[in-house]
Amino acid sequence: MATPPKFPLDEREVEFSAIRAQGAGGQNVNKVSSAIHLRFDIVASSLPDVIKQRLLALNDSRITQEGVLVLKAQQHRTQEMNRGDALARLQEVIDSVSAPPKPRRATKPTYGSKQRRLEGKSQRSEIKNLRGKVND
């Protein structure tokens, strides 16, 4: 059973438009607009400001410069199923940024790793010194 989302979507903030799906599909694909374009304005949404900032900071090509997330769903044959798929994918994107990023803790190299590094450097130095001219 799936866990409930921490920040549920208000469907009134999401704009849907039906378009024709691409690709193979026979005669049906040429006359039925079954694919869905979902547009979600991140800045104007009712999400908490922290979540908005994390969404806008994502390096995602689906987010426009105006802060609108655009998803295209065309996997299913019906508009209703594609609409549900697009909403689920939008919720996944929101859930992915809902957890705060873990802080990075600085670490120091161990004494043994320092010794191994220095030993490797001295071996390499010795090899290069032996490449010089040979004195009789």
C-alpha positions, 0 to 999 in steps of 0.5 A: 500500500502506498504511503499518503503524500506529505503535501497533497495536490489541489487539483484546482491548481493544475491545468490540463489540456488534451492533445493528440498522442504521438507515435504508433496507434493506428487510426485511433491516434489520428482522431482522438486527443488522448494525451494530456499536457499538465501545467503546474505553476509552482510559484502560484501554488499553495505548497509551502515556500520551502517546497517551492524553492526546492522545486524551482532549484531542480535542474529539470528541463520540464520546469520553464523559466517562469516556474511552470512544471509541464508534464506530458502523459500519453502512455494510456489509451484514454484521457482519464488514465493519462490524466491520473498518470500525469497527476501521479507523476507530479505528486512524485516530483513534489514528494521527491523534494519534500525531504530536506537534503542531508547536510554534508559532514566533512571528514578527514583522511585516516592516517593509513590512507595518508601513508598509502598515498605518500608511499605510492608517490615515493614509488612513482618518484623513484621510478621516474628518477631511474629513467634518467641518463646512466652515468658510467 
